[in-house]
Amino acid sequence: MTDTTDDIAEEISFQSFEDDCKMLGNLLLEVLQREVGAQMREKVDRYRTLSQSACSMRLAGIEDMAELLEKQLASDISNMSLEEALTLARAFSHYLNLMGIAEVHHRVRRQKNVASLSKSCDDIFYQLLQRGVSPDQLYETVCKQEVEIVLTAHPTQINRRTLQYKHIKLSLLLDLKDRPDLTTEERDMVIEDMVREITSIWQTDELRRHKPTPVDEASAGLNIVEQSLWKAVPHYLRRVSNALKKHTGKPLPLKCTPIRFGSWMGGDRDGNPNVTAKVTKDVSLLSRWMTIDLYIREVDSLKFELSMNRCSDSLSKLAHEILEQESASEDRHSWDHQCYSRNQVKQQAAALPTQLPARADQPSCTECNVGHSHYPRIEIPRTGLLNQQDGPESPRSPMAKSPSQNSLRNASLIAKRKMFAESQVGRSSFQKLLEPKPTKRSAIAPYRIVLGNIKDKLMKTRRRLELLLEDLPCDFNLSEYYDTSDELIEPLMTCHDSLQSCGSGILADGRLADLIRRVATFGMVLMKLDLRQESGRHAETLDAITKYLDMGTYSEWDEEKKLEFLTRELKGKRPLVSPSMEASDVLAVELLQKDARLAVSGEIGKPCPGGTLRVVPLFETVKDLRGAGSVIRKLLSIDWYREHIIKNHNGHQEVMVGYSDSGKDAGRFTAAWELYKAQEDVVAACNEYDIKVTLFHGRGGSIGRGGGPTYLAIQSQPPGSVMGTLRSTEQGEMVQAKFGLPQIAVRQLEIYTTAVLLATLRPPHPPREQKWRNLMEEISKISCQNYRSVVYENPEFLTYFQEATPQAELGFLNIGSRPTRRKSSTGIGHLRAIPWVFAWTQTRFVLPAWLGVGPGLRGVCEKGHTEDLKAMYKEWPFFQSTIDLIEMVLGKADVPISKHYDEVLVSNSRRHLGDELRMELLATEKLVLVVSGHEKLSANNRILRRLIESRLAYLNPMNLLQVEVLKRLRTDDDNKQLRDALLITINGIAAGMRNTG
């Protein structure tokens, strides 16, 4: 599978990278000696040396000696005690993770040391101007760009969040160690901190003991935003703005943001019964709560920074209006205070929630680092309402603490004082001690008055969300809290304009501009929440309705009758009484949405607030993809639907294409070609009706599920399919890998922007002639037939798959809230794509990404089209991308390792299947090299090849150990220690392969 860092494959210094790997490895051995003893430490080092020797022999072409050493290693492992096996698995797993940390660190360091990065805004803007794009066209295209990155909770993140944070801390320490101004003593202290961190990692359980809930998964996504994207977005937008100003003379407007974020976490119901309406509501409110909490912190910092008095007339007027409102408000509070009684205190206290988000009632200054350490401090996400099941604990909110147990009398007194302090009156009284009286505030900086008012309103907004989360009464007036991002941006822009008009542009374009850009990007929700549901569930709902109305069974009607019924109901003004394959699937959702809005309107006595939700059809199986264009044409031919799109969605249709199921359905090559054609057809359909289209790419992390380098993927789309807009999923371990560190996140966001810009202004070339398309059809047809004959038509294959891989045991990993199968069937058809790819990745066979490709290429080469394929590779970006990704996968496959799984785990009667598949793998490698013209695999990506080779000494023993543990576990399946050992090997192999599913 593809490495998680292939998007930023700039050159790295292998000497310094290897030095850091060696240092981290030695520190781990030092920890092992202390934790498990010198004897076990020596064994771990011996197995590493033996494995390294075998790898060196194999790379040098001395196959016999390599095989001999590998057999010796396998024999030693098979004779290990369970306790020794567990220690070895943990040691090698942690080392592979340490190598990954070092690799990311050196990629980041490379970015810092290079004057101009490839694929950067500066680089691509310059290229486009040189190729004839005018500065005005460049500026307008960037400003209008709409890219949305959608984070999903697909269960492919193997590491616990606790360990992810510890890995981040190690990365920061590596960065600190590189500072040239450190003294020898300071550098030694950094090394000591690394030893402490590695010790902490070793002593931490690396396995999840419980399945995460959908809310836990959503919390993980929110924490990525808080820890990384919140810092990365302003940096990224500054980079875009500076490059625009350099090349066009105009900066990026403050309220313009080319990239926004979405989420499926808490909204993806497809095959996941754990995602309920309450879960979706809670996740939505949590996302809003975190957004407001982050804004409060930023406004606090701005209040300290903007201490000046000079301002514009408009800001001065706004500040005086705020003072007058506060004065009137304090007069009312004074009267309320005189009428206050103990009963009222008790009533208000009873209405308070039993649990608030951690630090919800504390000022942001409590976050300050008072330890005076010169080391960088990693901020660890808090728990509280986020209810993180897995991660560092944070202090409980004071409101959730038990009162003192010294005496009932003291407890009662403390409780009463606390109730009063937390009441509105108590808070107002305490605030008077901190703030000057209104008569003395005329000299206070006007910016602080305005920002103080913004903070007050934000705190009320946060409080309102807390009450909604607790299902408690919430009677805030609309004027007391922020409902839209425009309401928040308006006073911030007033401050910005004031600073600019007073000659303080340098201040305006600092922290204040960053906050405005954050509001423009994240809005009031941080990430827009998508709701995904299988279309059959909507049909079941309409069945119930039509049966109740004595109209028959909706799902049994033909397509024309469904469309006639749905269109008639959608045009009507009355409500109905008490994945997408057809146009009716979309209209069914529109009808149910209309009915729900009418029901809400009836309850509240006024029109339902908010606009109508977009309904996005998803085409994923090969059959669905082939009919995608026809479905969109049918929809747009319906007058009601077309007018609805124009009126309610600004003439904009969104269509999602899925990569996972199509790959499992027909093989990677056929899926890639069907996706290409489907996009062409959907774009053509929308153009026929003058409707703008955004394609939503449901990509997985691995190549078998449509993954791969972002830049390469966008640049190989059909011409016209990326016209300034794009949505794409980032799933599982890819979220952490691409956005876990701010420096990496900035680079990824920039790559999205420049790739979409290039695809818009200089689209990739289409196939040069019809003959190329015909050849693709022929390759695809042969490839699909071969793939399906092996996977679906061979009666022995399912059993072989279950024997040769740890697929059955993957469910014990507890890495996702959803089941591994959509239905209870044991066949491959209902197995989700993630465990299908995950299992083959573990055995290093990576079968889903290459099976069928060889016969397809062989079929056209035997007919004399080899030179045509070479020309297609050189001139057609889509074909080149497809071949390159397959070549990358083949570079990670390992024939001897996969053979070892078969020899130990597979029944004698089925081993011939593995032998035949391995012969096909080797044949596919040769054919791919013929087409690409490379001498050996990954010849065009030597960095990746060398990185893979550097991991083998630790990865190979993990596979041998996994085989041994699987063999023992399958005769003793209740042994929890064996199961733990297996799961640790799965973690380690995933770290070494840099992918799961």
N, C-alpha and C positions, 0 to 999 in steps of 0.2 A: 504494500500500500504506500501511498505517497507520504513523505515526511510532512509533519505539521508546519515546518518552517520553509518549505520549498518556495513560497511566495517571495521570500526575501533572501534569495540564494546568492547574495553578494560574496565575494571572496573573503575568506577568513584566514587569519594566520594560524596554520596548523601547528606550528612549533609552540606558540603560546597556548593554544587550545590543548594540545597534548600535555604541556607542562601543568596546566590547571587540572586536567583529568588525573594525572599522576599524583598531584598534591592531594586532591580530594580522595583518591583511592587509598593513599597512605594514611590519611586522617581516619578513613573508615576502618582500616586495619588496626589502627591504634585504639579506636573505640571497641572493636571486636576483641582485642586482647584483654581489655578491661572488663568487657561484658560477658564473654563466653570462654575466656581462657586462652593461653598461648597455644595449646595443642590444636584447638579448633581453628584458631586463626591461621596456623601453619597449614592445616588441611585446605582451608579456603584458598590460600595463596598457591598451594600445590595444584589444585584443580584449575585455577586460573592460568597458571604457567603451562600445564598440560594442554589446555584448550587453545591457548595462544600458539603453541607450537604446531598443533594440528591445523589451525587456520593458516599459519604462515606456509606450511607445506602445501596445502591445497591451493593457495594463491600463487605459489611458485610452480604449480603443475605437478608436484610429486604426490600423486593421488594415493599410491599404495601405502606410503608412510603415513599420510594424513588419515587414511582409513584405519590403520593399525592403532594410531594414537587415540582416535575417536572411540574405537572398540574398547581400549583400555579404560578410557574415561567412563564409558557407559557401564563397564563391568564394576568399576569402583563405586559408582553411584548406586548400582543395584544391590551392593553389599552394605550400604549405609543403614544405620539405625534411623528410625523415624525422626528422632530429635536432631540428628546430624543433618538429615535431609531438609528439615525445616530451617535450620540455621543457614545452610548453604543457599537455599532459595531466597531467604530474606537478604543475605549479604549481596548476592548477585543482583537481585531486584533493586536494592537501594543504590548499588553502584551504577546501574544503567540509568536510574533517575538522576544521579549526580552528573553523569556524562551529559544528559539532556540539559541540565541547568547550565553547565559550562558552555555547551554549544549555543544556547540562546544568549548567554552573556557575551560571547565573542561576536555574535551577529550584531548585537546592540553596539558593542565597542567599535566594530567596523563602521557602522553608520556615523558614529561621532567623529571618526578620523578621516572620512572621505569628504572632500569639498563639494562634490556634486554626485548624488546618487542617481543611478539609472531608474527610470520609471517614476521619478519624482515630479512634482508639479513644475519645478523650474526646468527640468529636462524636457518633459513632454510639451510644455507651452512653447519652448524655444523650437522644438522640432516642428510643431504645427505651423508656426509662423514662417519657418523656412520652407515649408511645403505649400505655401500659398494661402493659408487661412489669415484673414484680416484680423487686426487687434480687436475691432468691434465685435466681429463674429465670435472670436474666442471668448471675450468677456461675457457676452450675452449667453453663450452656451453653458459656460461654467455657472453663471448665476441662476440659470433655469434648470440645472441638473437636479434630478430627484432620484436618489438612491436610498433604499431602505434595507438595512441589514437586520434580519429577523433571527433572534436567538431562540433555539429550541431546547427542550429537555430530553432529547433522544438519549437513551441510556448507553453512552459510549465513553463517559468520563470515568476512568477506572480508579483514580486516586481520590481518597477522602479529602474533603475540604481542609481539614486540619493539616494534612501533609502538603497540600498545595500552598498554604500560607507559609509553612516552614521552608519549602523550596524557594518561595519568593524572598524570604529573609536571607537565605544562602546566596541567592543571586545578588542581592544588595551588598552583602559582605564581599563578594567577589569584585563587585564594582568599586567598593571602597578600597580594597587591597591594591587596585591598580593606580590609585592616586599617587602622583609623583612627589607630593609634598609631605607624605607620611614619614615620620621618623622610624627608625628600626624598632623602637619600643612600641610605637603605635601599630606598626604592621604585625608585630608579634601578638598584640592584643586582639587584632582582627582574626588572626589564625586561631587564637584561643576561643573566640566567639564562634568560629566555624566548628570547632571540636564540640562545643556545648550544643550547637544546633544539631549536628550529626548524632550526638548522643541522645538528644531529645527525640530525633526521628527514629533511632533504633528502639527506643523504649516505648514508642507509640504503636498501638495496634494499627496495622495497615489495612485491616479489613472492616468493611461496614457490617455491623451485626444486625441491622434492621433495614428494611426497604425504606427509601425516602418517600414521603408523601408528596403530592403535587405542590403543596405550599413550600415544602423544603426545597424542591427543585426550583421553584420561582425565586426563593430567597437566594439561592446560589447565583441565579442570573442577575438579580438586583445587586448583589455584592460585587459582581464583575464591573457593573456600572460605577458603583461607589468607589471601588478601589483603583480602577484603571481608566475607564472611559470618561469619567467625570474630569479627570486631569488631562486626558489625551485630546478630547474634543477641542478645547480652546487652542491648544498647541497646533493641532492639525489645521484648524481654520485660519490661524495666523500664517501658517505656511502657505496655504492657498492664497490668502489675501496678499502676502508679500510678493509671491510669484506673479500674481495678476498685476500688481502695481508696477513691478519691474518690467513686465512685457507689454502691458496695455496702458499704463499710466493711471489706472484706476484700481483702488482696493476693493475687496469683496464687501458689499454692504453688510452692516452689522446684523440685520435681521434675516440675512440670506444664509442658508446652510445646505450644501449639496448632499449631505448624508443625515438620515435620521435612523431611529432604531425601532424595531418591533419585537414581539415576543409571542411564542406559543405556550409558554410555561403557565399552566393554570387554565389554558383555553383549548388545549388539544384533546378532544374527546374521542378521537378515532381509535376504537378498540381499547380505551382506557376507562373502565367504569368508575375509577377513583376520582375523575374530574367531574365534579357535580356543579350545580348552579351556585351553591354556597362557596365552593372552592374558587370558582371564577370571580365571584363578587369580592371575596376576601383578598385574592391576589391583586385585583384591580385597585382596591383601596390601599393595600400595602405599597403598591408601586407609587400611588399618589402621595402617601405618607412620606416615603423616603425622598421623593422629589422635593417636597416642601421642606423637609428637615435639612436637606443639602442646601437649599436656597437660604434658609435661616443662617446657616454657618457662613455663607458667602457674604450676606448682608452685614453680619456682625463684623467681619473683617473690613468691609467697605466703610462702615461707620468710623472705625478707627483711622482709616487712611484719609478720608475726605473731611479734613478738619478745618478747611479754609472758609472764610466769610464771604469773599467776593463771588457773586453769582449773577445770573441774568434776572431780568424783571419777572419773567414767568416762573422761575424757581422760587424767587423771593415771595411772590404772591401765593404760590402753592404752600410754602412753609408757614406763612401767616394764617392761611385758611386752616391748616392742620392744628396750629396752636389754639385758634379760636374753638375748633371742634373739641380739642382735648380739655380746654377750660370749661366748656359747657358740660362735657361728660363728667368731669370731676365734681362739678356742682351737684349733678344727679347722684353720683356715688356717695357724696357726703350725706344727702338726704336718706339714701338707702341704708347707710351705716347706722343712722339714728334709729331706724325702724327694725334693725336686725335682731333676731331672737335665736335662742339655742335650737328651737325646733327647726327653724329655717336652715341652720347649719347642718343639723342631722339630715334633713331632707336632701340638701345639696350633696352632702357626702355620700348618701346612699345612691345618688345618681352617678357617682363617679365610677369609671370602669375598674374592675378588680386587677387589671394588668395593663400597663402602658408599655409602649416601646422603650427599651432601655435608654436612659438619658433624656427621655421625652420632657421631663420637668426640670432639667438642669440647663444652665446657661452654657453656651458653646465654649466658654473659656475653660471649662473643666477638661477639655480635650488637650489643653496645652501640655507640652512636654516639660515637666518641672524637674526632670532628672539631670538636666544640664549635660547630657551625654553629647559628645560630638559625632556619635554614630547616627546614621539615618534611622528614623523610627518608622517601622511598618505599622500602618493603621489596620487593626483587625476588626472586621465587621462585628456589629453587636447582635445580640440575640433578641430578647424581649418578644415583641409581637411577631418578629420574623420567625421565631421558634426554630432556630437552626438546630437540626438534630445532630449535625456533625460539624464541629468547628469550635474555636476557642470560646469559652464561656465569658460573658460579660456580667458586670454587677447587675443585680436586680434593681428595678426601679424602686425608689424609696416608697412609693405608694404600695408596692407589693410586699414590703418587709413586714415581719411580725413585730408588734410592739414589745417594749422591754418587759422581761418576765420578773423584774425585781419585786413588784407588787402590783396588785390589781388597781390600786389607787393611782400609782404613777402611770400605769398603762392607760388608764382612762383619761388622765390629764394630758398626757402626750397626744393621745388620739384626738382629743378635742382641739388642742392647739394646732395639730396638723391639719385637721379638717378646716379650721378657720384660715390657716395660712394658704391652703390650696383653693379656698373659695375665691370668687371674684373680688369680694370686699377685702379679704385678707391680702390678696395679691396687690390690690390697689394701694392698701395701706403701706405695705412693705416697699412698693415702688416709690412712694413719696420720700422715703428715706434716701433713695438712690438718685432721684431726679430733682433738679431745682424747681422751685415754684414757678408757675406760668409767668408771673410778673418779672422774674429774673431771667427768663429764657430768651428774651429778645436778642441777646448778644450771642446766643449759641449758633454755631455754624449751621446755615440753612440746609446743607446737604445732610447733616446728621439728623435734623428734624424730619426731613422727608424719608430718609432711610430708616429712622426709628419708627415712623408710621408704617412703612412697608413691612418691617419686622413684626410689629404688633399684629398686622393683618395676616401675615404668614403664620404666626403662632395660633391665631384663632382658626385659621384654615386647618392647621395640623390638629388642633383640639377637636374640631368638627369631625375630622376623619377618624380620630381615635374613638369618638362616641359611635360613629357609624360602624366601626369594626366590632364594637361591643354590643351592637344592636340596642343602644340606649337612645332616649329621646334627644333630638338635636334641633334646637329652635333658633339657630343663628339666622339673622337677616342676611339677604343676599349682599348687602353693602358691607358686611362685616368680614367677609372672606373672599379669597380669589377663586373664581370659577374658571377663568380662561387665562391663557398665557398673555393675551393682549392687555388684559387688565394689569398684569405685573410689569410688562415691558414699558407701558406708557410712562409711569413716573421715573423708571430707570433711564429712558431716553431723554426725559426732561433734564435729568441730572447731567447726562452725557452732552446734550446740546448746550447746556449752561457752561460747562467746563470748556467746550470748544469755543464758545463766543467770548469767553474771558481770557483766551490765550493760554489755556491749560490743557491743550490737546494731548500732551504727553501723559497727563493723568487720566484723561477721558479714555484713552486707548489702552489702559492697563487693566487692572482688576475689574473695573466697571464694564469695559467692553467684553471681557471674558464672560462675565455674568450674563450680559445681554445675549451673547452668542449661545450660552448654555440654555437660556430660556427658549431661544428660537429653535434649538435642536431638540431638547428634551420635553418642552412644553410643561404641562401640569401632570403628565402621566409617566415620565421617564421613557417608557417603551409602550407603543400602542399594542394592545392585546388582540391577537387574532383568535377567532373561535373556529375550530375545525371539527367537522362531524361527517361521518359516512352517510352518503345520500340515502341509503336504505332506511335509516332511522327517520328521516323526514317523510319517506313514503309510508312508513308504518303509522305515523301521526295522521297523515291525510286519509289513510285507510279507515282509521277510527272515526274521522269526521264524516267521510262520505257514507259509511255504514250507518251512522247515527241519523243522517239525513235521508236514509233509504235510497241512496243513489248508486249503490253497488260498492264494489271494492276497487279503490283507486289504482292499486298496484297491478290489477289484472287488466286494466284498460290499455289499448294501444297508444302509441306516442301522440297521434293526432288528437284523440279524444282527451288525453291528459292536457295537451296544450290548449285546446278549446275551453275546457273547464277552468284551467288556471287563469287564462287571459280574461275570461268573462268575470271571474271573481275579483281579479286585480283591478279591472276597470270600474267595478261596482263600488259604492260608498258604504255598504253595510259590512259588518264583520260576519264571518262564518259563525253559525250557531254552535252553542256548546260544544366517497370520491365521486365525480360527475361523469355520466356517460351520455346523457341526453339533455336537450334543452329544457325539458320538463323538470329536471333535477334542480336547475337554477330557479325557475319560476316557482317551484314548490317552496323554496326558502323565502323568496320575495313575498309570497302569499302569507306564509306563517309569520313573517316579520310584520307585515301590514296588520294582521289580526292582533298580534301582540301590542303594537303601538296603539291600535284603537281601544284595546282593553285597558291599557294604562291611561289613555286619555279619558276614558269613562270614569276611572277611579279618582283621578285628581281634578276632574272638572275643567280641564284646559288641554290644548294640544300637547302631545308628548314632546318633551324637550329633546334636543339633539337631532342631528340629521339621520337619515336612513343609513344602515350599515352596507358596505360594499358586499356583494355576494360574488365570490371568486370560484369559478369552476376549476377543479383539479383533474388533470388528465395524466395518468401514471402508467397503466398497463399498456402493452403494445396495441391492443385493440382500441383502447380509449384514445391513444395518441393518433392513431390513423383516422379517427373520426372527429378529432378536435376542431378542425377547420369547418366541417359541416355543422357541428353543434353551434359554433359561434355565428355562422351565417344564418342558421335557423332562428337563433335568438334575436339577432339584429334585424331580421326581416319582420319581426312582430312589432307593430307600431307602438304599442304600449311600452314595451321593453326599451326600444330605441329612444323614445321620448323620455323615459325614466332615466336612462343613462345620461342623456344630454342635460336634463333639468337638475337632477340630484347629484350627479357625479362629474359634472363639467365635461361631458362628452368623452369620458375616460373609462375604458374597460380593462380590467385586470384578469389575467389568465395564468393559472399555475401549471407548470409541467413538472412531473415527479421523476426522479432518477432511480430511486431504490427499487421499487417493484418492477419497473420495466427491465432493469438489469437482471433481477432474479427470475423474471418471466422468460426472457429471451437471450440473455447473455449481454455482456457489456458492449460489444461492437454493434449488434443489432439495435440495442437500446439507444446508443449514441446517434445512429443514423435516423431512427424513427423520431427521436427528439428534435433533430435538425429539421426534418421535413415538417413536423407538426408546427414548429415555430414559424416556418415559412408560410404555411397555410393559414395559421391564425392571424399573422400580420396582414396577409393578403385579404382575408375576410373583413378585417376591421377597416382596411383602406378602402374597400368597396363601399362601405357605408360612412366614410369620412369620420370614423371613430378612432381616437388615439388609444393605443394599447400599451400596457406595461406587462412584461412577462415576468412571472415570479418563479424563480428556479429553486426547486426543492432538492438541493444537493446534500449528500451525506459527506462524512469526513474522508472516507476511503474511496479509492478509484472504483472499486466494485459497486459503490453506491453513488457514483457521479462526482466524487470529490476530485481534488487536484488543485494546482496553483490557481489562485483567483485570476491573476492577470492573463494567464494562458487560456483559461476557460472563457473569459469575456471576449478576448480577442479572436476567438474561433467561432463565435456565434454567427448565424446567417446574417447577411447584409440587411439592414433595415429593422432588425429585431431589437436593437439597442439604440433608441433614438432619444438619448438624454435621460431615460428612466430605466430603472432596474430594481427588482427585489430579489433577495437571495437569502437562503437560510444558512446559518452557521450552527453546527450541531455538536453537542457533547464535548469531547476532549478538544475539538477545534476552537471552541469558544475560549477556553483557558489558554490554548497555545497561541492564538492570534491576538487576543485582547487582554491577557492576564497581566501584562506589564505595560505601563503607559507608553514607553518608548517603542515597543513592538506594535501597540495599538495604533499609534500615530502613523507608522509606516504602512500598516494594513489599510487604514482609512484613505491614505494618499494613493495607494495602489488601486483601490476601488474607483476613486475619482478619476485618475488618469486613464485607466483602462476603459471606463465608460465614455470618457471624453474622446479618446481615439476611435472607439467603435462608432461614435456618433458622427464625428467630423470626417473621419477617414475609415469607413467601414472595411472589414476584411473582404478579400476577393471571393466571389462565388466560384463554383466549379467552372473551369475554362470552357468546357464543351459538354454536350449532352452525353457523350461517351463516358465521361467520368461518373456521371450520375448512374448510368447503366451498370458500370463496374461496381459501384457501391451497392446497388440493389442486388447484384449477383453475389458479392462477398457476404452481404447481410443475410441473404436467403440461405446460403450454405452454412454460414456460421450459426444461425438460429436452429436449423435442422440438426446440426451436430450437437449443439448445446442441449437441446430438449431431448434428443435421443439418449443422451447420457443421464441427465438429471431427472427427467420425468418418465421416460419410457423404459428404462432399464430397471426391471423389478428388484435387482440386487443393490441398486445404488443407495437407496435410503438407509438400508442396514449398514452398508459400507461407510456412509457418512457418519452414522451414529457410533460406529466402532472406532473409526480412524481419527475422530476429533473429540474435543471436550464439550461438544454442543449441549449435551444433556446436563452438564454440570454448570453451565454459565449462569443458570438461574439463581445459584447460590451467591452470586456476587453482590446482590442487593444494590445495583447501580441505577435502577429506574423504578418508577412507580407503576408502570404499565406491564401487563403480561407479555411474555415473549411470543405468544401466538394470538392472532385475532379470534380464532375459534379453537375448539378443543381437539380438532383433528390432528393426528400425528404426522401427516404428510408434509412435504416441503412446501406445497402450495399455500398453506395457511401459516407457515413459519414466517415471522417477520424478517425483513432483509438484514437487519442488524446482526442477530445471532447467526444467520446464514454466512455472512461475510466474516464476522468475528471468529467463528470456529475455524474457518480455513486459514485465517491470518495466524492463528495460534500455532498451527502445524507447519507454517512457512510454505504451504502449498499455494496459497492465495488464488485458488481455483476460479472463483466467480469472475475475476477481472480479466482472465485470458482464455478460458475454455470456449472453444468454437472459433477463435480468431485464426488459428493455424489452418484448419481445413478451408476456411473462407479465402484466405490469401493464396493457399496452394491451388484452389480451384481455378482462380483467374490466371495465376502464373503459368499453370500447365496449358492454358489456352493461348499463351504467347503475349500476355499483357504485363510482363514484369517491368518493362520500360515505362509503360503508362503509369504504373503504381509509383515508380520513382519520381516521375514528373508531378504526379498528384501530391506526393510528399513535399516536394520543393515549392510548389506554387499555390497549394490550397491549404490555408491555415487550419480549417476544420480537420482535414485528413491528417495533417502533420501533428496536430494536437492529440488526436486519437491514438496514433501510432506511438508518439512519445510517451503518453501515459501508460500504455500497455508495456512499452519497453522498460519504463521505470518500475512497474510491478514485477516484471520478470527478473529484474536485477535484485529484487528482495526475496524471490523464491529460492528455496534450497532443496535440491533433489535428495541428497543423502539424509537430511533431517526428516523430510516427509516419508522417506522409505523406512526409516527407523520406527516411526509411528505404526506403519503397516506391519512390520516384522514382529512387533511386540503385541499389538492390540487387535489386529484384524484377523478374522478366521481364515484358515488356509484356503477355503473354497472361494474366498472373495479377494484374495491378495492380487489376483491377476488384474482386477479392475485398477488398482493403484499403479501396477506396472505399466498398463496401457496408457494411463493418464500421464505418467511421468515421461513416457516416450513422446506423447503428444506435446508436453511442455517443452522438451528439448527441440522438437521439430518447429514449434511456434517461435522459439528464440531465433533459430536460423532464418526463418522467413521474415521476421520483423527486422533483423539486421540487414537482410537483402534489400528490403524496401527503404530503410532509413539510410543505408550506405555506411553505417558505423561498423568499426572493426569488432567492437565488443559492446555489451549492454551498458547503457548510461554513459557512453563515450562523450555525449554532448553535455553531461552533467557530472564532471569528475569530482566536484565537491561532494555531491550526494553519495557517489560511489565510495569515496574515501571515508566518509562518515559512517556508512553502513559497515565497511570493513573494520573500522575501529571498534565497533560494538560486538563483533562476532565472538570474541574470546569470552564474553560474559553471556551472550545470548544463546550460544549453542549448548552450554551446560544446563541452562534453564529448560531448554526443550528436552534434553535427555532426562532431566530430573522429572519433568512433567509426565513423560511417558511412563517412568517407573512408578510415580505416584498414582497415575490413572490405572495401571495394571493392578496395584494393590487395592485401590479403592473399589474397583469393580468386583472384588471378591470380599470386600468388607465395607459395604456402603454406609454403614452407620458410624464409622470411625471419624469423629469430629476433627481429630488432629490431622488425619490424612486429608480430609476435606480442606482444612485450613492451608495445608502445604500446597494442595492443588491450586487454590485460589491465589496464593502468593506467587506461584509460577505463572499464572495467567497475568497477574499484575506486571511481573518482570518482563515477560515476553512482549506485552503491550508497550512497555516503556522502551524496549529495544527496537521494536518495529515502528515505534512512534505513531501507532494507530491501533484502534480496536476494531470497530465495525463501521 
